[in-house]
Amino acid sequence: MTWLVCLVGLVTALELFVRADVPHSIHILFMAIAALFGASALFGIAYTLLATVLVCRFFAQVTSAPTSFPPVTIVKPLHGDEWKLIDNLTSFCQQDYPGPIQFLFGVHDSADPALKVVETLRQLHPDAHITVVTDARMHGPNRKVSNIINMMPHAQHELLVFADSDVSAAPDYLRHVVGELHKPEVGLVTCVYRGRPAPGLWPRLSALAINYHFLPSVITGLALGLARPCFGQTIATRRTTLEKIGGFAQFASLLAEDNAIGEAVRAAGEKVAIPPLVVLHTCDEKSAAALAAHELRWSRTIRAVDPAGHLGSALTHPFPLALLALLLSGGAEWAWMLVLAALCVRTVLTLQSDSALRQSGRDLWLLPLRDMASFAVLIASFFSTRVVWRGAYFEVDRNGLLRPVQDE
């Protein structure tokens, strides 16, 4: 592999440098930093082994079945004709749910190509109760929240399921989500997700990051009580709960509106349930620049929500940390052992995650490159507060508020 050849060449060059006639103090400094990265990599290896066990345990749980099937409104804000949009929307129309379902779609622009996809959906599912809202009003810089606010007067039912347009779900999804909402004190249900890549290298790299780094970290954080997530891929709640927290208007200027909604529900005294249920999130980045922009926005969103946790997450990247130890030690034997151990545990986590979800994995050979890229994105996220969202540029303050800016 090209990346392995480059690595060996770089290690060889640094080994010559370390063994060269350099000041002893410089040599000691290099070795001390290498030891620090080595210790961090050891922590990351232990974390990865723990995450492997916790992922398997999480998906071995049994979800709750509903005792009744009340009417549900599924709310989907749309923007453009995304890859596999018709498949994503169809998956919600094919739910094995006996109760009435209203499908509520919203766009800002009457010329939005997503509307043609909705018309195709009507033809494929003529019995589906589909409502479309076209409303250009903006209630803040968060276009998604503004879209939802415009749609809400048209929602007909007490139970509301908000799901992003790039999400697809299994036929039993709605049953399980409603079953969780039937539990006492549960005010909101959200779901973890896996990436489903479009053809091409960049979507595959995007899906790898979601499936084998983000998802295990969320499950580990939940198990250890370190994470309180809420994901826009699924937010199921009651209208009364939304009224209790004051509606959506307060979230229209936030980057991480989904996390803020979850925190508001918890602050209102109700629980946020996260069942062992996974939905699929479409990955369709067209270029390296698009992938970097997306992941930087994602990483800076997490940094805005949990700065300390975001910094600590550097320790969940054992392979890049082991590589740094290897490079700075000039190819020490112990560092090579760390690199191999990190690769092994990351491979085990990948295979076990796929097995727990009964899904076949792919692109295992890309995992080292993906891990190095993820670590680079994490580091880059600390050097700016600017994000790109659907072609628009924003600055994000320490409270997660969005401020539109002009592209320079």
C-alpha positions, 0 to 999 in steps of 0.5 A, spaced: 500 500 500 502 506 498 501 509 505 505 504 508 511 505 503 510 512 505 510 511 512 516 506 512 520 512 508 518 517 513 520 513 519 527 511 516 528 518 515 526 520 522 530 514 525 536 517 521 535 524 524 534 521 531 541 517 531 544 523 528 549 528 531 544 532 534 544 535 541 542 530 547 537 535 549 533 535 543 534 527 543 531 527 550 525 531 548 523 527 542 523 521 546 519 524 551 514 526 547 514 519 543 513 516 550 507 521 551 504 519 545 505 512 546 501 512 553 496 515 549 495 510 544 495 505 550 489 508 553 486 508 546 487 501 545 484 499 551 478 504 549 477 500 543 477 494 546 472 496 551 468 500 545 468 493 542 464 489 548 459 495 549 457 495 542 456 488 542 452 489 548 448 495 546 445 491 540 444 485 543 438 489 547 431 488 546 427 494 544 420 495 546 414 493 542 408 498 543 401 496 546 397 501 542 398 504 535 396 511 536 396 516 530 403 519 528 406 525 524 412 524 520 416 530 519 421 531 514 424 537 512 427 537 505 432 541 501 434 538 494 434 532 490 439 528 494 442 521 492 437 516 494 432 521 496 426 517 493 429 510 497 429 514 503 422 517 503 419 510 501 422 507 507 418 511 511 412 509 507 413 502 508 413 502 515 409 496 518 405 500 523 397 499 523 396 506 526 394 512 521 401 516 519 401 523 516 407 524 512 409 532 512 414 534 508 417 542 507 421 546 503 423 553 503 423 554 495 417 552 490 422 550 485 426 545 490 427 539 486 425 535 492 418 537 490 418 532 484 421 527 488 415 527 493 410 527 487 414 521 485 412 518 492 405 520 491 405 515 485 408 510 488 404 510 494 397 513 492 394 511 499 399 515 503 397 521 507 402 526 504 402 533 506 407 538 503 408 545 505 412 550 501 414 556 506 420 561 505 420 564 512 426 564 516 426 564 523 434 564 524 440 562 521 438 554 522 434 553 515 432 546 518 429 549 524 426 554 520 423 549 515 420 545 521 417 551 524 413 553 518 411 545 517 408 545 524 401 548 524 400 542 518 402 537 523 395 533 525 397 528 530 400 528 537 405 523 536 411 527 532 417 523 529 422 528 526 427 525 521 432 528 516 431 527 509 438 523 508 435 517 513 432 511 511 429 506 516 427 499 517 420 497 516 419 496 524 422 502 525 416 506 527 413 500 532 420 500 536 420 508 536 413 508 538 414 503 543 419 507 547 415 513 547 410 508 551 415 508 557 413 512 563 417 518 563 420 518 556 419 524 553 423 523 547 426 518 543 432 518 538 436 513 534 444 512 533 445 511 525 450 508 520 453 511 514 450 508 507 455 511 502 454 513 495 459 510 490 466 513 490 471 514 495 469 520 499 462 517 501 466 511 503 471 514 507 465 518 510 461 512 512 467 509 515 468 515 520 460 514 522 460 506 522 467 505 526 469 511 530 463 515 531 458 510 533 462 506 537 464 512 541 457 514 542 455 507 545 461 507 549 459 514 552 452 512 553 454 506 557 459 510 561 455 516 563 459 521 559 454 522 553 447 525 553 446 525 545 440 527 541 440 526 533 436 529 528 436 522 524 430 521 529 427 525 534 420 522 536 416 526 541 409 528 543 406 535 541 405 536 549 412 535 550 414 540 545 409 545 548 413 544 555 420 546 552 417 552 549 417 550 541 422 550 536 423 557 535 429 557 541 433 553 537 433 557 530 440 560 531 443 554 534 448 549 530 447 543 534 439 544 535 438 536 535 442 536 542 439 542 544 432 539 544 434 533 547 437 537 553 431 541 553 427 535 554 431 533 560 431 539 563 423 539 563 424 532 567 423 527 562 427 522 559 431 521 552 431 514 550 436 511 545 434 504 543 438 499 540 435 501 533 440 503 528 437 508 522 441 509 515 444 516 514 446 517 507 453 519 505 454 523 499 460 527 499 462 529 492 469 531 493 475 531 498 473 538 500 466 537 501 468 531 506 472 536 509 467 541 510 462 536 512 466 533 518 469 540 520 462 542 521 460 536 525 467 536 529 466 543 531 459 542 532 461 537 538 466 542 540 461 547 541 456 542 545 462 539 549 469 542 549 472 538 554 469 531 551 471 533 544 478 535 547 478 528 550 476 524 544 483 525 542 485 519 546 480 515 542 484 515 536 490 509 538 492 508 531 494 516 529 497 516 536 501 510 535 504 513 529 506 519 532 510 515 537 513 511 532 515 517 528 518 521 534 521 515 537 525 514 530 522 507 529 523 504 536 521 497 537 515 498 542 512 504 538 512 499 532 508 494 537 503 499 538 502 501 531 500 493 530 496 493 536 492 499 534 491 496 527 489 489 530 484 492 535 481 497 530 480 491 525 476 487 531 472 493 533 470 494 525 468 486 524 464 486 531 460 492 529 458 489 523 457 482 526 452 486 531 448 489 526 448 483 522 451 487 516 457 486 511 463 491 512 467 493 506 473 497 505 477 495 511 483 496 507 481 504 508 481 504 515 488 506 517 487 512 512 480 514 515 483 514 522 489 518 520 484 523 517 479 523 523 485 525 527 487 531 522 479 533 522 479 533 530 486 537 530 483 542 525 477 543 529 480 547 534 483 552 529 477 555 527 470 556 529 467 557 521 463 552 518 460 551 512 452 548 511 449 547 505 454 552 501 453 558 507 458 560 511 457 561 519 461 563 525 459 558 531 460 562 538 462 558 545 454 557 546 453 554 539 450 560 536 450 561 528 452 567 525 452 568 518 458 571 514 460 572 507 465 567 504 472 571 503 
